[in-house]
Each structure stands twice: as structure tokens, then as C-alpha cells.
Amino acid sequence: MRPFRESRPAVVDHEQLGRIHDGPGDGGEPAMWAVDVRLESVAMLSAGQAMPRDVWCEWAWERFGDDGLLGIDEGAVDVAEAVELGLAPSVRVLDAAAAPADRDWVASRAGATLTCLFADEPAARAAAAEFETIGGCRVVAVRPIVAAADAWREHFTRIDVCGFGAILPAWEPGAAETGPAGTRLFIEPGIGFGTGLHETTQLCLAALATWQAEGGSTERVLDFGAGSGILGIAAAVRGAEHVDAVEVDPLVHDAVRANAARNGVGNRLAVRRDLTREGEPYSLIFANIVADVLLANAADVCRRLRRPADGRPPGCLILSGLLADDVQAVARRYAEELGLATGVEPVQTTAGDWHCLRFTGGDRFDPPAFARGS
């Protein structure tokens, strides 16, 4: 999941962009050129073809992809703007990576300014001239960009998580490790929620460290709603033998695998789109998702948690992504599905407006009928 805003950043040919920045741009000359375009909801080609903004972007790539186009940035809509535009009901929102169509804030704007990045001035001006012939499309500016190719990296630095360790951008040197000083992870900021900056992720990482400090097992781990894969990867770096990262959005699967490989645990993490009903139960389950999704999947998630049997210790279930109004309903539902004895409450931790629930058990479990095999 992705907090507080929805964005569609530029898709850039980084190899070509790197060659540009190794050239004249380093001497203060423009490294690339931007064409800012104001688009209505639907643009119209001279031939009469109507193009919604998404189609216009596809057309632009087909038309100029071989003629210097490096990227198209469709911009972002933060939650405050979404509320003002009537696209979101509240400023307390978590936006899933695979948001449904009615939550596509970027596409829902009546008009939007897009930025097209080009390799040089002639390519930018040639494209701008053609853009001007399209109905519902107005060129706002053609401008040089001198910034370094990796300037965006300045916004992503080391994140320290109390009780857990540190998360660094994937391009920083070093290897993932766990020691007396804590755990060090490397995550590529990009597609998929979970750079370590958001409170919900930090609550889960702290709960992982606490569970292990209490002697809890992380032999088999499920990261349900994996996003970038950060939680499952953290468990693997801290010793988990096998991790299933379940993420419904297939666009982030390669990113999860890349993050796992960067941390040296690619051979212990499998990416899945769905939660399978078969297989060995998990000794640790993360579910860092919005409350509605947690409630809808409560039975399936709880069914996969390891229960006390044959001398094995029980598993741990960590739920996050909850606001205060969500806690009671989610806690009650999961306690019922887990068959917890009356009066047993999950451990609750809080950071900012966000809450995390940690269910553990032992003799406190009273498995319901489905868990007893009936």
C-alpha cells in the first residue's frame, strides 16, 4: 500500500539518460529538455481520434519514443487535494498500489499538466509543435533541465527504526545484516508500498524484533500485502528460512524479487499473487493493509497461522495499517477467527495516528472448528 498520495512518476530510459548526464550537462548546459503540456480529460487528434489522457500518453510514447522522448511524468495528487476535488472522503487514507478505478486520483482530475522529458532541445521543440495541433492539448512551456540525473535520490536517506535497525536506499554500499546493533536492510524506493518511512511499516518491523526477542519463531513467514516486500525481506535477513510474499498487484512482483536479491535472500523468498490454502502453516504472518482488506481476509489469514500442536510453539500474527476507529472491529474479528479465549487481547502499539496489533498465544488459543479439521 502507498500512503497519502497517488502518483504516476516518469518512466525513464535510465541508460540513455545516464549517457546524457555524462556529457555536456555536467558542465552546466541543459542535460535534457522538458515540455510541460496541459491536457484536458480527453484530447483530440486532427484525424478525429479521441484520446483520454492514458491513451494520449501511450500515443506520445509510440510517436516520440524513438525520437528523444525519455519519460512522461503525469504528476501526483496528495490526499488533501483529493478531498478538495471530491475524489476521497477523508484525509486519513492509505492508497493501495493496485487501487480500483474509482480511486485513480491522477486520472480523475478534469485537467492535468504533464511533463515530457526529451534528450535535447530539437526533439523537445519538434514534439511541442506537434502537441499544439492536438485539441484539448496546450503546451505550457519548453524548458531546459540541468539537474543531475540522480538528484531525486537526495530525497531518500537512511531510516532508523527504533528497536529494529536501519533501512537504506538500495544504491548505498554494503550488505544486509543482523547483529547486536540491529538489522540493516536495503530497499529500492519505487513501485510498491514500504520504504520504511511510514509508521505502519515501522510498527511491523518493531513487532518483528519484539517477537524474536521473546523467543518467537520465524521459520516460515507470510507477508500478506507485501508491497515492496520489506517486511518479508526483514524477516529473512533476521533468519527466516522461507518467506511467501503475497501481493495482488503483479506490477510490483519484479521489484519485490529485486529487493530480496539486493538483501541476499532471493533464494528464501517466493512472490505470489494469491494466498494459497494449502501448505505448512506459518510461524509469523504480517498483514499491513487497510482495515477493510484485513476484515475481508480474516478467515483465510488466520487459517494459515501455526497453532499449538505436537509440541510446536504457536505462531504470531502482526496486523497494521489501522486507525483508531478500526482497532476494535479488527481485533474482535481476528480474536474470533483465532479462537482466542475470552478476555485475551492482542498487544497494541501506536505510532502517530496508526495502530498495530500483535496476536500471540500458547494455551490462550482455543482453535475453532475449522482448525480442528471438522
N, C-alpha and C positions, 0 to 999 in steps of 0.2 A: 504494500500500500504506500501511498505517497501523501505527505501531509500538506494541507492548507492551500495548495495551488495545483493547477493543471497547466502543463506547458508542452509545447512541441518545438524543441530546440532544433537548430540547423543540423541536417545530415551532411557531413563534410567529407570530401575526399582528402583524408589526412596526409596521404603520401604526396599528393600534388601540392597541398597546402604547405607541407614541410619544405618542398623544393623551392616554393615561392619565398618563404621566410629565410631560407639560406642564401637568397640572392639580394637584390637591391634594397629590399625592405629593411634590412638590418642597418642600412646607412641613413635611415630617416626618410627614405622615399616610400610611397604607398606600397604596402605588401599585398594588398588586394583592394578591390573596389566594391562598394555596396550600392544597390539600387533599392530604395525604400518605395514600396508600392502600396497604395491604398486600394483595397478590394472590397466591393460590396459582397453580399451573401452569394450572388450569382453574377459571374462575368459572361460576356457575350462576344464570341469571335465574329469577325466580319462576315463569315460564311453562315452565320445564324446559329452556330452551335452554342448552347447554354452550358456553362461550366460552374458548378458550385466550387467553393474555394479548394476543397480537397482535389477535385478534378483539375482545377487550374494549376495546382502545384505539380500534379503528375504531367500535365501538358508542358509546363515550364522545364521539367527535367528532360522530357523527351526532345523538346525543341532546342535547349541550350546545354544539355549535359555534355555534349562533345565539343562545345564552343565556349568553354571557360567557366561554366556555372559550377561553383564549389559547394554551395549549400543554400537552403531556404529555411529561414527562421520564422515560424508562424507566431512567435511570441508566447505570452503566458497570461493567465487570468488568475489573480490571487483570490482568496475566499471573500475578502471584503468587497472586491469588485463584483464577484459572482452574486453576492447577496444584493448589492445595489442594482444589478441588472435583472434580478428575479430568477437567477439560474440556480441558486442554492438557498435553502430555508434558514440556515444558521451559519455563523462564523465558526462553529465548532464542527469541523468536517475533516474526515480522512478520505482522501481520494484514491481509490484502488487503481493499480496500473492498468487493468483492463476494465475501465469504467463503462457502464452501459451508455447507450446513445444519449439518453436524456441527461447525462452528467458530463457531456462533452462540452465544457465551458468554452474552450477555444473556438470550436466550430459554431457555437450557438450565438456568438456575437453578430449583430446586424452588419457591422462593418469592421474591418481589421487592417492594420498596417503590417505588412510582411517585409522582411529584408532578404534580398537575394544577393549572395556573395559571388563575386567574379574574380578571375585570376588577374585581369588587367583592365585598364580604362577603356580601350576599344571594345572589348567584349561587353563591358557593362553598358556603354552608351548605345551599342547596337541593340542589345536586349531592351533597354529603356525605350528606344524609338519604336520597337515592335509592341511593347506593352501598351504604349499610348494609343495604339489602333484598336484596342480591345474595349468594348463597352463595359462600364462598371469597374474599370481599372484606371487608376491615375497615378502617375509617377510623382512622388513627393520630393525625392532627392536622389542625386547620383553623387556619391561622396567617397573619398579615399579613406582607407583604414591602415594605420601604421602600427597598430598594436601587435605585440608578439603573438605568434601562433598559439603559445601555451599560456597566455595571460589569464585565461579562465581558471587555471589551476591554482591561482593565488587565493581563490575563494574556498579551497578545500585544504585544510591543515589537520594536524594531529588532534584527535578527540580522546580525552581521558574520561574513562567511565569508572566512577568510584566503586571499589571492591572487585573490579574485573580486570582492568588493564587499559590498553590504548588501542585505538583504531587509526591507521594511517592510510593515506591515498595509495593506490596500487603502484604508482610510479616511484614511490620512495624506495631507497635501497634497503636491503635486509630481508630476513626470512621470518615467517610466522613462528612463534614460540610461546611456551608457557613455562614460567619459573617462579621463584619466590616473589619477584616483583610484580607478578601478574601475567596477563596474556597480551601478546601483540599480534594484531591482525592487519591485513592489507585488503582494502575494498576499493574497487573502481567506481567512482561516482558516476552514475548514468542511469540507464533503464533499470527499474525495479527499486521499490522502497527499501531503505536500510543502509544508510551510510554510517550510522552510529550516532548521528546528531540528534535525532528525535527522541523525546523522553520515553516513548513506548518501547523502542529498541533497547535503550539503556536499562530500563526496568527489567527486561527479559535477560539481558546479559548479567545484571547483578543477581537475579534469581538463580541463574545457572551456577554462578560462583558459590552462592549460598548453599544450594542443593549439594554440590560436590563437597563443600566444607563440612556438611553434615554427614558425609559418608554415602551420599546417594549415588546410584549407578547411572552411567551414561553409555552403557554398552550399545544399545540401539536407540536412535534418536529420530523423531519425526519433526520436521519444520513445516507446519501446515500454513500456507500463505507465505511462501518463502521470500518473495520479492527478490532482493539481491543475493539471498542465500546466507546472509551474515550470521544468523543465529545457528543454523545447522553447521556452518563452517566453524564458528566459535566452539561449538561442542566437539567437533572433530579435532581441532587443534588442541583442545583440552583432553583428548584421549578417547573420544567416541570411536567405536570400531566400525559402525555403519550408520549412515545418515540418509534418510529419504527426504528430499526437498520437494514439496508439493506446491506447485504454482499454476493457476489456471491460465495465465497469460503466456502463450508459447513464445512471445517476442522476447521474454527475459531469460529463457532457458539457457541460451548460449552464454549470457552474462553470468549466470549462476555457475556454470561449469568453468568459465574463465576465472572467476573469483576463487573457486575451490582449488584450481590448479595453481593460482598465484600463491596460495597459502599452503601448498604441498599436500593437500588432502583430496585431490581429484579422484583418487582410486578408492576412496571411502565414502563418496557422496554420489547418490543417484538422483537425477531430476525426473520428476513425474508430473503429469498434468492433473491426475485424479488420485484420490485416496483409495487404495485398494482395500478390499475387505478380507483378504487372505494374508497369510504370513505370520511370523512371530510377532508378539506384542512388543510395544516399545517401552523402554525403561524411562524415557524422557520425551515429552511432547511439548513443543512450542506452538501456540496459535496466537499470533499478533495480528489480529484482524478486527474490523469493526464489529460492534455488538450484534447486529442483525445476522451477519455471517456466522458468528460464533453460535448463536441460538439455533440457526438452521442446521448446523452440522454437529450439534452437541452429541447426539447418539452415536454417530459414526466415529467421532474423535474419541469419545470415552470407551468405545468398544475396543479400540486399539491400544489402550493403556494396560500395562502389565499389572496384574493383581497378585496378592499374596497367594502363592501356591508352590507346593513341592520345595519348601524351604527357601524360595527366592524372595528377595525383598520387593516391596511394591514399587511402582513407578511414580513419576512426578509429572504433573500437568501444569504448564505455565500459560496463563491467558493474559493478553494485554490488548491495548487499543481501546480501553474502556473509560468513559467519562463517568462522573459521579452518579448520574441518573441511570446508568446501565448496570452498575455493580450488583445491585440486589437481584435483579431478574436473572442475570447471567450466573451468579453464584448459586442461586436456588436451583436453576435448571441443571447445572453440572453436578451439584451435590446429589440430585435425584438420579441422574444417569449413572453416577459412580456408586450409588447405593451407600453413601456416607451415613454413619449413624446420626441420629437426631442430635442437634446441637453442635456438631462438628463444623467449624468454619474454616475456610481457606485462609492462608496467610495473605494479607493485603499490604502492598506497598504503593507509594504515591510519589509522583514527580510532576510538579506543575499541576495541570488540570487532569492528568492521566493516572489511571489506576491499573494495577497488575494483581492477579490472583494466582496463588500457588497452592495447588491441591496435592497433599501427600497423605499417606495413610498407613498401613500396618494393620493392626487389629481394628482400626477405625472403619475399615471397609466392610460393608455388608453387600456383596455382589448381587445385583438384581437378577431376575430370571434369565435374561438373555446371556448373561455372563456365566451362569451355571450350566449352560448347554441345553436348556429346555426351550 
